Amino acid sequence: MTAVQFQRATKEITSGFLGRHKRILDDVSFSVVAGQIHGIVGHNGAGKSTSLRLLTGCSRPTSGVITLFGESPTQASTRRRLGFAPDIAALPLDLRAEELVAFVAAARRLERVDPRAAVERVGLEFRSEPLRSYSKGMQQRLSLALAILGDPDVWVLDEPMSGLDPQGRQLVRQLLIEHRLRGGTVIFSSHSLADVDALCEHLTVLEKGRVAYSGPARELIGVAEFEVEFVGVVPIEGLERGVHGSVAVVGADGLRAFLTRVPDARVHSILPRVPDLATRMATRR
């Protein structure tokens, strides 16, 4: 099933004193299959954030068609299936995290939302201070918590690793992988090939507002691998014994199938293995 479809999408804006037209996106076409992690990659100004804003319905294309599960993203029923975290967490700083989570849950008509659990899910402590006391990284984590509140079908994340420490980046990576394993779809933008290499099955590369590449990540940067650590009974021979339990290294295609073989074990962690990306790309030329 196709979750997201861009069909010859173009976005123009008017800028400058003379009102000159500037084309931000130019005839962009690509698709995202449901149940995948899809990366939007490009330098600053390539059109990554504009593409995501068009997908969320925050902006509309000058021409072309963009659909989410076959429907326009501007429809309320369609937007409920989507969670969005912008690249800059513009939060109401006078509110507390508990109040903001409750407000967003009510706006989305979500029931039985535990604000404490939502905040702790992204590695934040439950605090009574207003958000102005939060650091940039903490605000970024809270923005992510709001985007994934209620586990919508599609997560749209603009530079989700920006401003995070290594522990925060690892946590976000694991949340994305777990959502994909549940059958969810993730679309995130990044200018870091390391994040894309570690997470994405498919990617779209934008260059000056046009699609330079769209397809399987392995064709561009090789095969992603994950290190999965289990706790409990793992009835599979050949697994390496680690500190907490059994550890296995699995390729991207076999990750879901491998996890279904160990129903009696609990997954302790799923860590992407990031080898020397520059070396791998150079050998593929």
C-alpha positions in Angstrom: 0.0 0.0 0.0 1.3 3.5 -0.8 1.2 5.8 2.2 2.5 9.0 0.6 2.5 10.1 -3.1 4.1 13.2 -4.6 3.1 13.7 -8.2 5.0 16.5 -10.0 4.7 18.8 -7.0 6.0 22.3 -7.5 6.1 25.1 -4.9 6.8 28.7 -5.8 7.0 31.7 -3.4 7.2 35.5 -4.0 10.2 37.2 -2.5 12.0 40.5 -2.6 10.8 44.0 -3.1 9.9 43.4 -6.7 7.9 40.3 -5.8 10.0 37.9 -7.9 8.9 34.3 -8.1 11.3 31.7 -6.6 10.8 28.0 -7.2 11.5 26.0 -4.0 10.4 22.6 -5.3 10.4 21.8 -9.0 8.5 18.8 -10.4 9.0 16.6 -7.4 7.7 13.0 -7.7 8.3 10.1 -5.3 6.3 7.6 -3.2 6.5 6.1 0.2 5.2 2.6 0.9 3.4 2.0 4.1 5.4 0.3 6.8 8.8 1.8 5.8 11.2 4.3 7.1 11.8 6.8 4.3 14.5 9.5 4.4 14.4 12.9 2.7 18.1 13.9 2.3 19.7 17.1 1.0 21.8 20.1 1.8 20.4 23.2 3.5 17.9 24.8 1.1 17.4 21.7 -1.0 13.6 21.7 -0.2 13.4 19.1 2.5 11.3 21.1 5.0 9.1 22.5 2.3 8.3 19.0 1.1 7.3 17.9 4.6 5.1 21.0 5.1 3.3 20.2 1.9 2.7 16.7 3.1 1.3 17.8 6.4 -1.1 20.3 4.8 0.6 23.3 6.4 1.4 24.6 2.9 -0.1 23.8 -0.5 1.7 23.1 -3.7 1.6 25.6 -6.6 1.0 22.7 -8.9 1.0 18.9 -8.7 -0.8 16.5 -6.4 0.2 15.2 -2.9 -1.7 12.4 -1.2 -1.7 10.6 2.1 -3.3 7.1 1.7 -4.9 8.4 -1.5 -6.5 11.4 0.1 -5.6 15.1 0.4 -3.5 15.9 3.5 -5.7 19.0 4.0 -8.7 16.9 5.0 -9.2 16.6 8.7 -9.8 12.8 8.6 -6.5 12.3 6.8 -4.5 14.6 9.1 -5.5 12.5 12.1 -3.4 9.7 10.7 -0.3 11.8 10.7 2.0 13.3 13.4 4.4 16.1 12.6 7.4 17.4 14.4 9.0 20.6 12.8 12.7 21.2 12.7 12.3 24.1 15.3 10.2 23.3 18.4 8.0 26.4 18.6 6.4 25.6 22.0 4.3 27.8 24.3 6.9 28.4 26.9 4.5 29.5 29.7 2.9 26.1 29.8 4.0 23.0 31.6 4.6 19.7 29.6 1.6 18.1 31.3 -0.7 21.0 30.2 0.7 21.0 26.6 0.3 17.2 26.2 -3.3 17.4 27.6 -4.1 20.2 25.1 -2.7 18.3 22.1 -4.5 15.1 23.1 -7.8 17.0 23.4 -7.2 18.7 20.0 -6.7 15.3 18.4 -9.6 13.8 20.3 -7.4 11.2 21.9 -8.7 9.4 24.9 -6.8 8.0 27.9 -3.6 9.8 27.3 -1.2 9.7 30.2 0.9 12.9 30.1 3.6 11.4 32.3 4.0 8.3 30.1 4.1 10.5 26.9 6.9 12.7 28.3 8.9 9.8 29.7 8.6 7.9 26.4 11.1 10.4 24.9 13.5 10.2 27.8 12.3 13.4 29.7 11.7 13.7 33.4 8.2 14.7 34.4 8.7 18.2 35.7 6.4 20.9 37.1 8.4 23.8 35.6 7.2 25.8 32.5 8.8 24.9 29.2 10.9 28.0 29.2 13.2 26.2 31.7 13.8 23.4 29.1 17.0 23.3 27.1 16.8 23.1 23.3 17.3 19.4 23.3 14.6 18.9 25.9 12.2 21.0 23.8 13.1 19.0 20.7 12.3 15.8 22.6 8.9 17.2 23.8 8.1 18.2 20.2 8.7 14.6 19.2 6.5 13.4 22.0 3.6 15.6 20.8 4.1 14.3 17.2 3.9 10.6 18.1 1.1 11.1 20.7 -1.5 8.4 20.1 0.9 6.6 17.7 -0.5 7.9 14.4 0.0 5.8 11.3 2.6 8.2 9.7 5.3 10.1 11.6 6.6 13.1 9.7 9.8 14.4 11.4 11.8 17.3 10.2 15.5 16.9 11.4 14.4 14.9 14.5 18.1 14.4 15.6 18.9 18.1 15.5 20.0 19.5 18.9 20.1 16.1 20.6 22.9 14.5 22.5 24.2 11.0 21.6 21.8 9.4 24.1 18.9 11.3 22.6 19.8 10.4 19.1 19.9 6.7 20.1 16.5 7.0 21.7 14.9 8.6 18.7 16.4 5.9 16.4 15.0 3.2 18.5 11.5 4.8 18.6 11.5 5.0 14.8 12.5 1.4 14.4 9.9 0.2 16.9 7.2 2.2 15.1 8.2 0.6 11.8 8.2 -2.9 13.3 4.5 -2.2 14.4 3.7 -1.5 10.8 3.9 2.2 11.0 5.4 4.6 8.5 8.2 7.1 9.2 9.3 10.0 6.9 12.1 12.1 8.2 14.5 14.7 6.8 18.2 14.8 7.5 21.4 16.2 6.0 23.3 13.4 8.0 24.0 10.3 5.8 24.8 8.4 9.0 21.2 8.7 10.3 19.9 7.7 6.9 22.3 4.8 6.6 21.3 3.5 10.0 17.5 3.7 9.6 16.2 4.1 6.1 15.1 1.4 3.7 14.2 3.9 1.0 15.3 7.5 0.5 14.8 10.5 -1.6 17.7 12.9 -2.3 16.7 16.5 -3.1 19.1 18.9 -4.8 18.1 22.5 -5.5 14.4 21.6 -5.3 14.6 18.6 -7.7 14.7 14.9 -7.1 18.3 13.6 -7.6 17.5 10.1 -6.5 14.6 8.2 -5.1 14.7 4.5 -4.4 16.2 1.8 -2.1 18.8 3.1 0.2 21.0 0.0 -0.3 21.5 1.0 -4.0 23.0 4.3 -2.9 24.7 3.6 0.4 24.7 -0.2 0.9 22.8 -2.5 3.3 21.8 -1.4 6.8 22.5 -3.7 9.7 21.0 -3.7 13.3 22.3 -5.1 16.5 19.4 -6.6 18.5 19.8 -7.5 22.1 17.4 -9.9 23.8 16.6 -10.7 27.4 15.1 -14.0 28.2 14.9 -17.4 26.4 16.1 -17.2 22.8 15.8 -20.6 21.2 18.1 -19.8 18.3 21.6 -21.2 18.1 24.6 -19.1 17.1 23.7 -15.9 18.9 26.5 -14.1 20.8 26.0 -13.9 24.5 26.2 -10.3 25.7 26.1 -8.4 29.0 22.3 -8.5 29.3 21.4 -11.5 27.1 21.7 -12.7 23.6 22.9 -10.4 20.8 22.4 -10.8 17.1 23.3 -8.7 14.0 20.5 -8.7 11.4 20.2 -7.0 8.0 17.3 -4.6 7.4 15.3 -7.0 5.3 15.5 -9.8 7.9 14.9 -7.6 11.0 11.1 -8.1 11.2 11.3 -11.8 10.4 14.0 -12.4 12.9 12.1 -10.8 15.8 9.1 -13.0 15.1 11.2 -16.1 15.8 11.8 -15.2 19.5 8.3 -14.7 21.0 9.4 -15.7 24.5 12.2 -13.1 24.7 12.0 -9.4 25.4 13.8 -7.0 23.1 16.2 -5.0 25.3 17.6 -2.7 22.5 17.8 -2.3 18.8 20.9 -0.3 17.8 21.8 0.6 14.2 25.3 -0.4 13.2 26.9 2.5 11.3 30.1 1.5 9.6 32.4 3.8 7.7 29.9 5.3 5.3 32.3 7.3 3.2 34.4 4.2 2.5 31.3 2.1 1.6 30.0 4.8 -0.8 33.5 5.2 -2.4 33.7 1.5 -3.1 30.4 1.5 -4.9 31.4 4.1 -7.4 
